Amino acid sequence: MNYSTAIPTYSVLNTKVLILNRSYLPIHVTSVRRAFILLYQGIARAVNNQYQTFDFESWSDLSVSTRDETIGLVNRIIRVPRVILLISYDRVPKRHVRFSRYNIYARDNCTCQYCNRRLPRQELNLDHVIPRSHGGASIWENVVCSCHECNRRKGGRTPQQAGMLLGRKPVRPKWTPFMQETFSLSRYKEWMPFLNTVDVSYWNTELLDR
């Protein structure tokens, strides 16, 4: 597809679209640019606020009001879809939370688990509650966010040895922290009917293998 120069300077093509599987479960977030490619290829359909679905041509034929977000094509103006449905995709995401630095920060809300201060990520690191030198493992239940000051104070000791208390016991999340953060930042009203009815643990999947 060729897009005209009428596209806004902030590039609406890079804003976000919610993707549903064939059972209307949210599985991913993509860009407007990618969503239009999926529509044009017949892989997905646009979904409106009345849960009606549209292929690329029927979506293109919808009238546009002054309240609609749009992009300009060579020969027409077209609405921006905020929700699309994959017409032949049934897989449900696995309920697996990747053990990663980012997800530990998300689980602990970027808060030092010793002094309870919420800090920018660059002012935090990870601490093994039971130090590795004492046999502590790198697992969800033994790793927490710690500010640099508390990390230096604790050193290679256990919290009891250092006279420090944990704010809360670390546990393996039952949802995906990254996708929960994505959900909390969502700002499109068109997403809400689908997000309000699904466990956020569904949001941990790759869309396509291509």
C-alpha positions in Angstrom: 0.0 0.0 0.0 1.1 3.5 -0.8 0.4 6.1 1.9 0.0 9.8 1.1 1.9 12.6 2.8 -1.3 13.5 4.7 -0.2 11.1 7.5 0.1 13.2 10.7 3.7 14.1 11.7 3.4 12.1 14.9 2.9 9.1 12.7 -0.4 7.4 13.7 1.0 4.4 11.9 3.2 3.7 14.9 0.5 3.9 17.5 -1.1 0.7 19.0 -3.7 -1.7 17.9 -5.1 -4.6 20.1 -5.1 -8.0 18.5 -7.6 -10.7 19.3 -7.6 -14.4 18.4 -10.6 -16.1 16.8 -12.2 -16.5 20.3 -11.9 -12.7 20.9 -9.2 -13.2 23.5 -6.5 -10.4 23.5 -3.2 -11.9 22.6 -0.9 -9.1 21.5 -0.5 -5.4 20.7 0.9 -4.3 17.3 1.3 -1.1 15.4 -1.3 0.5 13.1 1.1 -0.1 10.2 1.2 -3.8 10.9 -2.5 -4.0 11.5 -3.2 -2.6 8.1 -0.8 -5.1 6.5 -2.7 -7.9 8.2 -6.0 -6.5 7.1 -4.8 -6.0 3.5 -3.5 -9.6 3.3 -6.8 -11.0 4.6 -5.2 -12.4 7.8 -7.3 -10.2 10.1 -10.5 -8.2 10.2 -11.1 -4.9 11.9 -13.5 -4.9 14.8 -15.7 -1.8 15.6 -17.4 -0.8 18.9 -20.4 -2.9 18.0 -18.3 -6.1 17.7 -18.9 -6.1 13.9 -15.9 -7.3 11.8 -14.8 -5.9 8.5 -12.3 -7.0 5.8 -10.0 -4.4 4.3 -12.4 -3.3 1.6 -15.5 -3.0 3.8 -13.5 -1.1 6.4 -12.2 1.2 3.8 -15.8 1.9 2.6 -16.9 3.1 6.0 -17.8 6.8 6.2 -15.4 8.9 8.2 -16.4 11.5 10.8 -14.4 14.4 12.2 -14.0 12.4 15.5 -12.4 9.4 13.8 -8.6 8.9 13.7 -7.6 8.5 10.0 -4.7 8.0 7.7 -4.6 9.2 4.1 -4.0 6.7 1.3 -3.3 7.7 -2.3 -7.0 7.8 -3.2 -9.0 7.9 0.0 -9.1 8.6 3.7 -9.5 5.5 5.9 -10.3 5.0 9.6 -7.6 3.7 12.0 -8.8 0.4 13.5 -7.9 0.0 17.2 -8.9 -3.6 17.5 -8.4 -6.4 14.9 -9.4 -10.1 14.9 -7.1 -12.8 13.5 -9.6 -15.0 11.5 -7.7 -18.3 11.6 -5.7 -18.0 14.9 -7.0 -20.1 17.8 -3.9 -20.6 20.0 -4.2 -19.4 23.6 -1.0 -18.0 25.1 0.9 -20.1 27.5 0.8 -19.0 31.2 4.5 -18.7 31.5 6.2 -15.7 33.0 9.8 -15.3 31.7 12.3 -15.0 34.6 14.0 -11.7 33.5 15.4 -8.5 35.0 12.5 -6.5 33.4 9.8 -8.8 34.9 11.3 -8.8 38.3 11.3 -5.0 38.3 7.7 -5.1 37.1 6.7 -7.6 39.8 8.3 -5.4 42.5 6.9 -2.2 41.0 10.5 -0.8 40.7 10.5 -0.6 44.5 13.5 -1.6 46.7 12.2 -4.5 48.8 14.4 -3.4 51.8 13.8 0.4 52.1 10.5 0.5 50.1 11.6 3.4 47.9 10.3 3.4 44.3 13.2 4.4 42.0 14.1 4.7 38.3 15.3 1.3 36.9 18.9 2.7 36.5 19.0 3.2 40.3 18.0 -0.4 41.0 19.6 -3.8 40.7 18.8 -7.4 41.7 19.6 -8.9 45.0 19.7 -12.6 46.0 17.8 -12.8 49.3 19.9 -15.9 50.2 23.3 -15.0 48.6 24.6 -17.3 46.0 27.7 -17.8 48.2 25.3 -19.4 50.7 23.7 -21.6 48.1 20.9 -19.2 47.1 19.4 -19.9 43.7 18.5 -17.5 40.9 14.7 -18.1 41.0 11.6 -16.0 41.5 11.4 -16.8 45.2 15.0 -15.7 45.9 15.5 -12.5 43.8 14.2 -9.0 44.5 14.6 -5.4 43.5 17.1 -3.6 45.6 18.4 0.0 45.5 22.2 0.4 45.2 22.5 1.6 48.8 20.6 -1.3 50.3 22.5 -3.8 48.1 25.9 -2.5 49.4 24.7 -2.5 53.0 23.4 -6.1 52.7 26.5 -7.3 50.9 27.0 -11.1 50.8 24.8 -11.7 53.9 21.2 -12.9 54.4 18.7 -10.2 55.5 18.7 -11.6 59.0 22.5 -11.4 59.2 22.4 -7.8 57.9 19.6 -6.8 60.2 17.4 -5.9 57.2 13.7 -6.9 56.6 12.1 -7.7 53.3 9.0 -5.6 52.5 7.3 -8.8 51.2 8.2 -12.4 50.4 9.2 -12.8 46.7 6.9 -15.1 44.7 6.5 -16.3 41.2 3.9 -14.1 39.5 0.7 -15.7 38.3 0.4 -13.2 35.5 2.8 -11.6 33.0 4.2 -8.4 34.5 5.2 -6.9 31.1 1.7 -7.3 29.7 0.1 -6.0 32.8 2.2 -2.9 32.4 1.1 -2.6 28.8 -2.5 -3.0 29.9 -2.2 -0.3 32.6 -0.8 2.1 30.0 -3.5 1.5 27.4 -5.4 4.6 26.4 -7.9 3.4 23.8 -11.5 3.1 24.9 -12.0 0.6 22.0 -9.8 -2.0 23.9 -11.7 -1.9 27.2 -14.5 -4.4 26.4 -12.0 -7.0 25.6 -9.4 -6.3 28.3 -12.0 -6.2 31.1 -13.1 -9.8 30.5 -9.7 -11.6 30.2 -7.0 -12.6 32.7 -3.9 -10.6 31.8 -1.9 -13.9 31.9 -3.2 -14.5 28.4 -1.0 -11.7 27.2 2.3 -13.6 26.8 2.6 -14.8 23.3 4.2 -14.0 20.0 1.7 -13.1 17.2 3.2 -14.8 14.1 6.2 -16.9 13.3 7.1 -14.7 10.3 
